[in-house]
Amino acid sequence: MSAPQHCIGHISTPYGNAAILVGRYPAGGAIAIQLVDDDDPSEPLATFSTNLVPYGASVAEDEFCVKTWSENEVLVAPMLATGLFEDTGRRVPSGYVDAPVWRIKDPANVPSAPRGRAGSDRRTAVASAC
């Protein structure tokens, strides 16, 4: 993920309590979601998003592709239950799986898009601390 990352909430996972960080991937500028340990924010627990924009996925500035398979499968229901996200119903093929496209519900939690990306003039404030 590219810096800065901002904490937008917390979640209890099978891997421990985590802060939900939002940022942007350097390649393509898509939203990146990472979970880090609440007690030690330098310790990543999971990368919840997957960056499919460089491979042709089309997502809006407030949307991201979700890695719902493998170790992330147990995170899907708790992440939706936070109320921070909604499933758009769209899917993007990625190898043998389809990645759901989710939207960040509160525009204040959407990080600014990098310059040069369509619609990048949209500026939103995000909380810098949880």
C-alpha positions as CSV (number, residue, x, y, z in Angstrom):
1,M,0.0,0.0,0.0
2,S,1.0,3.6,-0.5
3,A,1.3,6.0,2.5
4,P,-0.4,7.4,4.2
5,Q,-2.7,4.8,5.7
6,H,-5.6,5.8,7.9
7,C,-7.4,3.8,10.6
8,I,-11.2,3.8,9.9
9,G,-12.3,1.2,12.5
10,H,-11.6,-1.9,14.5
11,I,-12.7,-5.6,14.2
12,S,-12.4,-8.8,16.2
13,T,-11.0,-11.6,14.0
14,P,-10.0,-15.2,14.5
15,Y,-6.5,-13.9,14.2
16,G,-6.9,-11.3,17.0
17,N,-8.3,-7.8,17.4
18,A,-7.3,-5.6,14.5
19,A,-7.4,-2.0,13.3
20,I,-8.7,-1.5,9.7
21,L,-6.3,0.6,7.7
22,V,-7.2,2.2,4.3
23,G,-4.8,3.5,1.8
24,R,-4.1,3.3,-1.9
25,Y,-2.0,0.8,-3.9
26,P,0.9,2.6,-5.8
27,A,0.1,0.6,-9.0
28,G,-3.2,1.8,-10.4
29,G,-4.3,3.8,-7.3
30,A,-7.0,1.4,-6.1
31,I,-8.1,1.4,-2.5
32,A,-6.1,-1.0,-0.3
33,I,-7.4,-2.4,3.0
34,Q,-5.1,-3.9,5.6
35,L,-5.7,-5.3,9.0
36,V,-3.1,-4.8,11.7
37,D,-2.8,-6.0,15.2
38,D,-4.5,-3.6,17.7
39,D,-1.7,-4.1,20.3
40,D,1.1,-3.8,17.8
41,P,0.2,-1.8,14.7
42,S,3.5,-2.7,13.0
43,E,2.2,-6.4,12.9
44,P,0.0,-7.0,9.9
45,L,-2.8,-9.6,10.3
46,A,-4.2,-9.6,6.8
47,T,-4.5,-7.8,3.5
48,F,-8.2,-7.7,2.8
49,S,-8.1,-6.1,-0.6
50,T,-6.6,-7.3,-3.8
51,N,-5.2,-4.9,-6.5
52,L,-6.8,-6.0,-9.8
53,V,-6.8,-2.5,-11.4
54,P,-3.5,-3.0,-13.1
55,Y,-5.0,-6.1,-14.7
56,G,-8.0,-4.4,-16.1
57,A,-10.5,-4.2,-13.2
58,S,-12.7,-1.1,-13.2
59,V,-13.6,0.3,-9.8
60,A,-14.9,3.7,-8.7
61,E,-12.8,5.8,-6.3
62,D,-14.7,4.5,-3.3
63,E,-14.6,0.8,-4.3
64,F,-12.1,-2.0,-4.0
65,C,-11.7,-5.6,-4.9
66,V,-11.9,-8.0,-1.9
67,K,-9.8,-11.1,-1.4
68,T,-12.5,-13.4,0.0
69,W,-10.7,-16.7,-0.4
70,S,-8.2,-18.7,1.5
71,E,-7.2,-17.2,4.9
72,N,-9.5,-14.2,4.3
73,E,-12.7,-16.2,4.1
74,V,-13.3,-15.9,7.8
75,L,-13.0,-12.1,7.6
76,V,-15.8,-11.4,5.1
77,A,-18.8,-11.5,7.5
78,P,-17.1,-9.6,10.3
79,M,-15.9,-6.9,7.9
80,L,-19.4,-6.4,6.4
81,A,-20.8,-6.4,10.0
82,T,-18.7,-3.3,10.8
83,G,-21.1,-1.2,8.7
84,L,-18.1,0.4,7.0
85,F,-18.5,-1.4,3.7
86,E,-21.1,-2.7,1.3
87,D,-21.0,-5.3,-1.4
88,T,-21.8,-3.8,-4.8
89,G,-22.8,-7.2,-6.2
90,R,-20.2,-6.9,-8.9
91,R,-17.4,-9.5,-9.3
92,V,-14.0,-9.3,-11.0
93,P,-12.4,-12.6,-12.3
94,S,-9.0,-13.3,-10.8
95,G,-7.5,-16.7,-11.8
96,Y,-9.8,-19.4,-10.5
97,V,-11.9,-17.1,-8.2
98,D,-14.0,-14.0,-8.5
99,A,-13.2,-11.0,-6.3
100,P,-16.2,-9.1,-5.0
101,V,-16.2,-5.3,-5.4
102,W,-17.0,-3.5,-2.2
103,R,-17.7,0.2,-1.5
104,I,-16.6,2.2,1.5
105,K,-19.9,3.6,2.7
106,D,-18.7,6.9,4.4
107,P,-17.0,9.3,1.9
108,A,-15.0,10.6,4.8
109,N,-13.2,7.3,4.9
110,V,-12.2,7.2,1.2
111,P,-8.6,8.2,0.7
112,S,-7.8,10.8,-2.0
113,A,-7.2,9.2,-5.4
114,P,-3.8,9.7,-6.9
115,R,-3.4,12.4,-9.5
116,G,-4.0,11.3,-13.1
117,R,-6.7,8.8,-12.2
118,A,-10.2,9.6,-13.5
119,G,-12.1,11.7,-11.0
120,S,-8.9,12.3,-8.9
121,D,-10.0,15.9,-8.2
122,R,-12.3,14.5,-5.5
123,R,-10.8,15.3,-2.1
124,T,-12.1,13.8,1.1
125,A,-10.9,14.0,4.7
126,V,-10.1,10.8,6.6
127,A,-9.4,10.3,10.2
128,S,-5.8,9.8,10.9
129,A,-6.2,8.0,14.2
130,C,-8.7,5.4,15.6
